[in-house]
Amino acid sequence: MTEVSARSVALDCLMAVTEEGQFSHTVLNSAREKYAWMAPEDRAFFGRLVHGSLERLIQLDWALDHCSSVKTKKMKPVIRNILRLSVYQLLFLDRVPAHAVTNEAVRLTEKRGLRGLKGFVNAVLRRIAQERESLLAALSGHAELGLRRACPAWIAARLEGQYGSALAEQILTAFLAPRGLSVHVNRTALEKDGVQFPEKGREKLWKRSACCPDIYSTEAAEGAAALSYIESGVVFVQDLSSALAVMAAAPAAGERVIDLCAAPGGKSLAAADLMRGAGEIRSFDISERKLALVRENAARCGFAGIIHPELWDAEALKPELVGEADLVIADLPCSGLGVLGGKPDIKLRLKEESIAELAALQRRFLKNAVAYVKPGGRLLFSTCTITEEENQENRRWLLAEYPELGPVDLRDRLAALKGIPGADTLAEGWMQLLPGALPCDGFFFSVFQKAR
Ligand SMILES: C[S@@+](CC[C@H](N)C(=O)[O-])C[C@H]1O[C@@H](n2cnc3c(N)ncnc32)[C@H](O)[C@@H]1O
């Protein structure tokens, strides 16, 4: 019975993302809060439905267009989304029998006041259930990479152009793989409070990263195993890629750090931990709402004394900070093509022309970032994307525009990455992490030192 409500919540979330343009993680977080009374498995179920339907949306619409007389574009939004949720279950989830999926979709159609379309919904879903195997075979063997791997054609073409067919396929396949939860251990808290992580008897739930000793991951559904650790600040949620970027910048105890675009605070937290809570981190962001998260995260992890969140536009220079920072972290807004696995709505939302606009925006932020670095200090420039324009081209631009910047050899700092595809550029001070090569997001980092 509660599963009916879970589907109804999933429908509301999917409508908010696809019809109103809201962000999936924001919509899902609010739904999880609002429906905290639901059984954990129902909350996990609506989360799975929304994430999966967005992740596979292109394939779901293709299957619907194949099996319905009315094309998805012409359907009423609520019907389109009821069908998407249902086709996702029919094609990609084994746990719910086809008749139950169809019955629930028909019931939902009636509940949403569209009684007259019950027959249509029923007929389309019955046909998709009947043709399931041939639809899946047609998708997985489709000549177009985008359809084969549930990604807009322009993104697939761009990745093929930049990385070649085999690597583009690897990247897009990795985005579709199930994701566990990755956390960064708060060594400062462990040392101070004598706490052990993972607790005795629960070690088997966690896998320590071979590339970064502070990162652990768990397969446990919805990260339930991690909740109490996160709440007590023993760990914080962080992908391996972000932890590697901060390790590359090597923040040290007592340093003055500026984190230019800090929210929700992941890099600031990792830096504060490597600094063992000693020094100063000015954590700027343009969003007051997101700065509240930095504040919350810092307090929970015991770093309120070192992390100082502040509302500031990275495009505006703070003259009193020019030449003051030992380290500037410029983890900049970007197209987000490296995190499609966790935020699948990016592939539905992003426009190709935004890539050039974002690359230009990054240069405006980087100009100020360079100014804050003191002689002999470091700059970390990173993004969670995998496009040449935003990453390598902006790195080359920095070196050409600011002769006082030089690359930092990162081989010793990230010795565990030796032999990993893409790690050969660490000697030049940068790396493009690609999903599939390592169990992490697609991410770019580059570290520079300013001449003394
Ligand atoms: C990639 S996220 C930063 C992630 C963060 N460094 C972390 O590790 O948790 C980019 C951030 O840039 C912020 N941002 C966007 N435009 C900005 C601006 N003009 N000035 C300052 N921050 C900005 C966004 O609010 C967002 O929080």
PDBQT file of the ligand as one rigid body, heavy atoms in Angstrom, charges set to zero:
ROOT
HETATM    1  C1  LIG A 501      31.412  23.464  -7.911  1.00  0.00    +0.000 C 
HETATM    2  S1  LIG A 501      30.459  24.259  -6.704  1.00  0.00    +0.000 S 
HETATM    3  C2  LIG A 501      31.616  24.345  -5.390  1.00  0.00    +0.000 C 
HETATM    4  C3  LIG A 501      31.746  23.079  -4.611  1.00  0.00    +0.000 C 
HETATM    5  C4  LIG A 501      32.574  23.263  -3.368  1.00  0.00    +0.000 C 
HETATM    6  N1  LIG A 501      33.882  23.803  -3.661  1.00  0.00    +0.000 N 
HETATM    7  C5  LIG A 501      32.719  21.982  -2.598  1.00  0.00    +0.000 C 
HETATM    8  O1  LIG A 501      33.738  21.312  -2.712  1.00  0.00    +0.000 OA
HETATM    9  O2  LIG A 501      31.781  21.639  -1.875  1.00  0.00    +0.000 OA
HETATM   10  C6  LIG A 501      30.438  25.872  -7.283  1.00  0.00    +0.000 C 
HETATM   11  C7  LIG A 501      29.922  26.897  -6.304  1.00  0.00    +0.000 C 
HETATM   12  O3  LIG A 501      30.133  28.170  -6.906  1.00  0.00    +0.000 OA
HETATM   13  C8  LIG A 501      29.175  29.033  -6.382  1.00  0.00    +0.000 C 
HETATM   14  N2  LIG A 501      29.152  30.250  -7.222  1.00  0.00    +0.000 N 
HETATM   15  C9  LIG A 501      28.563  30.437  -8.422  1.00  0.00    +0.000 A 
HETATM   16  N3  LIG A 501      28.768  31.694  -8.851  1.00  0.00    +0.000 NA
HETATM   17  C10 LIG A 501      29.529  32.312  -7.907  1.00  0.00    +0.000 A 
HETATM   18  C11 LIG A 501      30.062  33.612  -7.783  1.00  0.00    +0.000 A 
HETATM   19  N4  LIG A 501      29.872  34.545  -8.723  1.00  0.00    +0.000 N 
HETATM   20  N5  LIG A 501      30.784  33.896  -6.683  1.00  0.00    +0.000 NA
HETATM   21  C12 LIG A 501      30.982  32.981  -5.715  1.00  0.00    +0.000 A 
HETATM   22  N6  LIG A 501      30.487  31.724  -5.785  1.00  0.00    +0.000 NA
HETATM   23  C13 LIG A 501      29.778  31.405  -6.863  1.00  0.00    +0.000 A 
HETATM   24  C14 LIG A 501      27.910  28.212  -6.383  1.00  0.00    +0.000 C 
HETATM   25  O4  LIG A 501      26.974  28.753  -5.481  1.00  0.00    +0.000 OA
HETATM   26  C15 LIG A 501      28.455  26.838  -5.981  1.00  0.00    +0.000 C 
HETATM   27  O5  LIG A 501      28.281  26.658  -4.608  1.00  0.00    +0.000 OA
ENDROOT
TORSDOF 0
